[in-house]
Amino acid sequence: MEEVDNILIHALKQVGTEVSEDIDSVKQFSSELIVEAVARCLRVIDPGLGSALPTSLPPGMSARFRVGMSLAQACQDIGYKGEIGYQTFLYSNEPEIRSLLMFLVEKLPRERAETSDQPTGKSVVLQRAIAAAIKAQLAVPWLPTNCRLPLHAETQSPGALYSFHVQPLSLTHCTKGPGQKQLKEVKDYQRDILPPVTAQLSHHASVVASILEQHTAELSAAQEWDNEWNSQGLLSRLTPQEYCCRKLTRLRKRIEEQLRSAALPSPESAFGGPCSTSDLSELLQAFRCSAPSDHILTKGTHFTHTQKFTFTQEAAAVTSSIPTGHQSESDIQLRQQEELNSLQQQFQQLCTDADQLAADMKHMTVTYTQVLDELKQRELGNSEKEEKMQVKKKTIDLLPDADNSLLKLQALVEASAKRVVNLASQWEKHRAPLIDEHRRLKEICSNQDLESSRKLSEIKSLHDKIRVSTEEAKKKEEIYKQLVTELENLPQDASRSAYTQRILEIVSNIKKQKEEITKILSDTKELQKEINNLTGKLDRTFAVTDELVFKDAKKDESVRKSYKYLAALHENCNQLIQTIEDTGTILREIRDLEEQIETENGNKTVANLERILDDYKAIRQENSALAAKVREG
């Protein structure tokens, strides 16, 4: 049992139970340690069931009974078939606790069972405790500060709340540039100039929100790229760089088309002139030049020059009409008001004229396009009429010599018919091999499509396998680093050969015990067989002897006494054999009773009875205290 207890203690340490170094047997487990071990095992086996179970016993006896019943019910829910109740945890005995802990350790998840034989350190236990605490806190719903109860103080932080405000960050990424020089410059910038993340933000409260947003954006971008590449990139049969270049080119073309459709028509393009926006830079320059600005020199029409000249003359007249003498202030204001009214009227008149001219311009543009369409239609009609006229002219020229022309026409028709027949026969000769070639090429193309689709599916499966293998490699690399760290922290005196030798000794002892048990069983079978043979032989001998002596007893008195002595001897031997069998049965019962006594002594019955009496007294005191409070209330 010592080896079993060591395995159980090691597994309990793996799940986070604080087992003291002095404890090396399940017999030394206290009620508090048993409750903690069972609760932590249940949390690992079924987090939803074990998250509500406490890991320590409360001070009150009634609360302890409730905790014991909850743990017993949870163990029964996960499939424990043994006898269990609150007494298993409060008044425990060694065999029941050992069987319960063995059941829980066997129920642990597979990764726990695989890592149970690996060395552990304080850092690993701390990391697992942190992960379990975070998982438990994530399972609890968040509540506002005003709605929290005192029992939520352990699971939810009482700190101040901040709004989720995000600011852009500049993070260090190991990106492969087009050249080594650029990558070195980026590294130099990130090492010497780029400030840390906490110094890039104006408010310290925005650090967590900004990092979460940046990380989420990078993950979503990487996921979108993987989905796009797996769905469209592989079908294009291009490399990732070529696919990105083609996508960028298409995007530029779409932007150019949108800018061309959104650009205002220039005077030349309004009258059918070509638009000189060949690429994206020229379009952006055209948009920039078409923006209204007083500092850009534009080519104006006769109307714009006239208006500009008129406004310049009026402005000069206004400036020249400013009085230089000492006039009254009211006359000056009145004159300025009149001039302002006249200028507003002129401005309104000019705006009306400009709108009228714009409408006339649109009307003229529409009229011009209509005229161009009519002109094109008439040109097409004229070309058709000219062709008909040429045909009629040739026909009229042939009328004077109609017979000869008709004969020539018939000969030409017959020659054309023969040539058509000849061409049809030649085409039939060439058509059959061409059709065969077309079918062959079509079949090859379909086979290539099937082959390409099969290879594409294989490539997708290989990509999935590569991704899974990469994730597994990363996990194994992390496990390897963790094991190397733990190996360095382990004491150097413990060698692998010592553990191996100990395991081999245990296996050899088990083999010896098995051989001894097999030998004892075979000896017992031989003895039982010999006893059965002797018993049968004795019965047969007694039956023959009894028959012979009984025949002679009728004739001789001495033989009659011998027959009586023989019957008495047989009866005494049977009683002796029965006494020996009863003695063996009594000895076996004595051994069983001794084992039961040892078991009961191991169950700590006296100590449990004393604890039960103490708990009974504590419950009576609690009940009396509650009754006193009720009477006082």
Secondary structure, 3 states (H helix, E strand, C coil): CHHHHHHHHHHHHHCCCCCCCCCCCHHHCCHHHHHHHHHHHHHHHCHHHHCCCCCCCCCCHHHHHHHHHHHHHHHHHCCCCCCCCHHHHHCCCHHHHHHHHHHHHHHCCHHHHHHCCCCCCHHHHHHHHHHHHHHHHHHCCCCCHHHCCHHHCCCCCCCCCCCCCCCCCCCCCCCCCCCHHHHHHHHHHHHHCCCCHHHHCCCHHHHHHHHHHHHHHHHHHHHHHHHHHHHHHHHHCCCHHHHHHHHHHHHHHHHHHHHHHHCCCCHHHHCCCCCCCCCHHHHHHHHHHHCCCCCCCCCCCHHHHHHHHHHHHHHHHHHHCCCCCCCCHHHHHHHHHHHHHHHHHHHHHHHHHHHHHHHHHHHHHHHHHHHHHHHHHHHHHHHHHHHHHHHHHHHHHHCCCHHHHHHHHHHHHHHHHHHHHHHHHHHHHHHHHHHHHHHHHHHHHHHHHHHHHHHHHHHHHHHHHHHHHHHHHHHHHHHHHHHHHHHHHCCCCCCHHHHHHHHHHHHHHHHHHHHHHHHHHHHHHHHHHHHHHHHHHHHHHHHHHHHHHHHHHCCCHHHHHHHHHHHHHHHHHHHHHHHHHHHHHHHHHHHHHHHHHHHHHHCCHHHHHHHHHHHHHHHHHHHHHHHHHHHHC
